[in-house]
Amino acid sequence: MRLAVLLALPLLATALLGAGAPALGRRLHPASVVRLLPVAGVVGAATSGFSLSVVALVLLGHAADVAALGHWSARSLPEPGVPWAWGLPVAVVVAVLLLTSTAHVARVLAQLWRAELACRDLGGPGSGAVVVVDAPAADAYAIPGVRGRVLVSTGMLAALDPAERRALLAHERSHLAHRHHLWIQAAEVARVANPLLRALPGLVRSACEQEADLDAARSVRSPQVTARAIARAALARGTRAAPPGLAATGADVAERIETLLAPAPRRPRGAVAALLATAVLATLVVSLVSADVTEDSFERAQAAAAGAGVEPHRPPPRSPS
Amino acid sequence: MRRERGALERAVLLAVEESSRRGGGALTVAEVVAALDGEPAYTTVLTTLSRLHDKGALTREPRGRGFAYALAAAPAAVDAARTARQMRRLLEAEGRRDDVLARFVAELDPADATRLRRFLSDDPPAAGAS
């Protein structure tokens, strides 16, 4: 059945993306991972979610009550080969994913807005301005915003020598300049909307750290200085009391240092990136076609119901298209 | 070595700030030059210091044949209360609190701390193989 194939393809593509993402993360340049994986994830989550909702709709459409409500002939709908009641759990899954991802998007938007307000409150000119906070605890982070800010505590500045400080600031400015927070959050939304993509956010976070580390190394013209800055900053920040697990944000420090000092020989992976981009585009097209086919079959089923007089009520007249 | 004007200004401010934090007091141009990486030209630093003084970021007092420069106000003291409140608001935001903040380094595992100390005590990069 044509529709079944069209609906299955996005689900398959998303499952493949979820399974292959770690390999892509290793092969692609960090800059490509940062941008391609979130786009692929959002497209995968959206199209597979759409496929699932069409499956639920077609299955439930075979229920007599639903068919009467929608003024269509159940027999003229694509034949699923399973009882219509199977549509119920699918519909529940779709509803839960839709609700949780909507709630997640709302939460992320609220966080970004809070960060934006903080940036405005901190004031100062331009993007990437540094705010030094007089605090003994060593900490440094970028606050995203239209004009993002880099917050550094005096405790952190004291832990680094001048070159290392420049590396730290260049790293945080790189996050702001590349708008890493948006890519990371897009990957998080994809993960919430489709659990198959749960590996994506971690990979994108790691790639963001790597890209910022590379930018910092370029800015201070030394991977060694950048690696030292990371090591010193991490030691100054301290070891975590809580057991590891939930706090897995971004690449782990030791790994970042190793990557900086002994970068894997990266050949240009333009072909892999182009293949991924093509697959994303193809999935999008397949999903659009499946939407078209679905709409057609429901229209035919409504026309069949109207023609056969199965329905006491006549469907609203449709303009021929 | 070329670098943008803003970068040099920030580096100069950091140097002056650190001196005052360590109780070192005001710095002369030569002292600022010495504190900076990459051996910037004396005149470049002098120009930068004068510009920062014109902007009101630095104060200066005569010393020797030139001036010694100090911070007009500690960066955090300018608006410390508001900054502290902002930081708290960001850090205490409910749920995944620093999700949109890009932290420079995460907290360490104790095992990693040992590795990093070894790296900083100038083990060659090959130590990464461990």
Boltz contact constraints between the chains, C-beta under 6 A:
constraints:
  - contact:
      token1: [A, 111]
      token2: [B, 100]
      max_distance: 6.0
  - contact:
      token1: [A, 112]
      token2: [B, 100]
      max_distance: 6.0
  - contact:
      token1: [A, 114]
      token2: [B, 93]
      max_distance: 6.0
  - contact:
      token1: [A, 115]
      token2: [B, 100]
      max_distance: 6.0
  - contact:
      token1: [A, 118]
      token2: [B, 86]
      max_distance: 6.0
  - contact:
      token1: [A, 118]
      token2: [B, 90]
      max_distance: 6.0
  - contact:
      token1: [A, 121]
      token2: [B, 86]
      max_distance: 6.0
  - contact:
      token1: [A, 132]
      token2: [B, 75]
      max_distance: 6.0
  - contact:
      token1: [A, 132]
      token2: [B, 76]
      max_distance: 6.0
  - contact:
      token1: [A, 133]
      token2: [B, 76]
      max_distance: 6.0
  - contact:
      token1: [A, 133]
      token2: [B, 83]
      max_distance: 6.0
  - contact:
      token1: [A, 134]
      token2: [B, 76]
      max_distance: 6.0
  - contact:
      token1: [A, 140]
      token2: [B, 104]
      max_distance: 6.0
  - contact:
      token1: [A, 141]
      token2: [B, 101]
      max_distance: 6.0
  - contact:
      token1: [A, 141]
      token2: [B, 102]
      max_distance: 6.0
  - contact:
      token1: [A, 141]
      token2: [B, 103]
      max_distance: 6.0
  - contact:
      token1: [A, 142]
      token2: [B, 102]
      max_distance: 6.0
  - contact:
      token1: [A, 144]
      token2: [B, 100]
      max_distance: 6.0
  - contact:
      token1: [A, 162]
      token2: [B, 37]
      max_distance: 6.0
  - contact:
      token1: [A, 163]
      token2: [B, 37]
      max_distance: 6.0
  - contact:
      token1: [A, 168]
      token2: [B, 104]
      max_distance: 6.0
  - contact:
      token1: [A, 175]
      token2: [B, 102]
      max_distance: 6.0
  - contact:
      token1: [A, 181]
      token2: [B, 100]
      max_distance: 6.0
  - contact:
      token1: [A, 231]
      token2: [B, 116]
      max_distance: 6.0
  - contact:
      token1: [A, 231]
      token2: [B, 119]
      max_distance: 6.0
  - contact:
      token1: [A, 231]
      token2: [B, 120]
      max_distance: 6.0
  - contact:
      token1: [A, 233]
      token2: [B, 104]
      max_distance: 6.0
  - contact:
      token1: [A, 233]
      token2: [B, 105]
      max_distance: 6.0
  - contact:
      token1: [A, 234]
      token2: [B, 105]
      max_distance: 6.0
  - contact:
      token1: [A, 234]
      token2: [B, 108]
      max_distance: 6.0
  - contact:
      token1: [A, 234]
      token2: [B, 116]
      max_distance: 6.0
  - contact:
      token1: [A, 235]
      token2: [B, 116]
      max_distance: 6.0
  - contact:
      token1: [A, 237]
      token2: [B, 105]
      max_distance: 6.0
  - contact:
      token1: [A, 239]
      token2: [B, 108]
      max_distance: 6.0
  - contact:
      token1: [A, 239]
      token2: [B, 110]
      max_distance: 6.0
  - contact:
      token1: [A, 239]
      token2: [B, 113]
      max_distance: 6.0
  - contact:
      token1: [A, 240]
      token2: [B, 107]
      max_distance: 6.0
  - contact:
      token1: [A, 244]
      token2: [B, 109]
      max_distance: 6.0
  - contact:
      token1: [A, 249]
      token2: [B, 106]
      max_distance: 6.0
  - contact:
      token1: [A, 253]
      token2: [B, 105]
      max_distance: 6.0
  - contact:
      token1: [A, 254]
      token2: [B, 112]
      max_distance: 6.0
  - contact:
      token1: [A, 254]
      token2: [B, 115]
      max_distance: 6.0
  - contact:
      token1: [A, 258]
      token2: [B, 128]
      max_distance: 6.0
  - contact:
      token1: [A, 261]
      token2: [B, 125]
      max_distance: 6.0
  - contact:
      token1: [A, 262]
      token2: [B, 125]
      max_distance: 6.0
  - contact:
      token1: [A, 262]
      token2: [B, 128]
      max_distance: 6.0
